[in-house]
Amino acid sequence: MKIGVLSIQGGVIEHIKHIEAVGCEAVEVKKIEQINDIDGLILPGGESTAIGKILRDRDMLAPLKNAIASGLPVWGTCAGMILLAKEVEGENIVHIGSMDITVKRNAYGAQLNSFITKKVIEDVDSKEIPLVFIRAPYITKTGNDVKTLLSIDGQVVAAKQKNMLVTSFHPELTDDITLHNYFINMCK
């Protein structure tokens, strides 16, 4: 199985290592033609505004949205969540806009407010997994067919809608591959 990681900016190498750790082939996706040759796509954390601008400059937004609408499994971590959201609070720009969620950027504050916690995500696994939040967004509103997978202090930080998965946190920055396994199962 081939899993792509959008390789424009952000936590690309960390996701690639996790994909390989679960026994799949990792592909750095830099051109839109590459999405025809993968079974799933990860949109990594990074800077959503910069990633969105580069996707626009490379004419990749509409083809990505079409591929996702056609069933390509996609997982957005942190900035990737912002890219997938239909709405971003306080902003007029929507990037891919495939998932029926509204997100708040940098919802937990500045870099100094970053934190690590451990939680059980019942739909994913019965064991606690480490969650790394770095200038993380969270979901403030979900559509009817969006399933909340995890909330922390009343804020939605992981959700799923059809073939789309989003997390506010960075599983790739831990040694735990639980969420990568979960996404691989979505891609089968």
C-alpha angles and dihedrals in degrees: 000000000000119000118189126213116202099242105199103102139332136038098355102135093048092055091046091055091051093047090052090046090060090051102258132122113254121214125194103224111210101144129049093234089068093069090073089066102049136081096212141000133222119204102203132213117268132102110333095198092053093044091048092050092050091047088053093046090052093045090239102128100081095042090049091049090049093049091051091047087051090056107271105154110237134184122195118197117196102312087025088060089055091049091053097044120108088214137024115199113249095006134100095203121092117185117192092344097190101132123073096234137111115217136194113219119226087002094165094050134246130346089276089062093059115124147176125225137162124235142162114242099200097202089051106041141331094239128083114258129197116254121199116200117193116174083326130188124218134202116259098178135021132195122239096266096045113107118212109224098179138008125185118198089345095308120117109234102164129034143159133210119179105301094353127095125181133185129183089209135066114248088172090068092065133061090244116107097184096111093043088054089049091052092047088055089052088055095053 
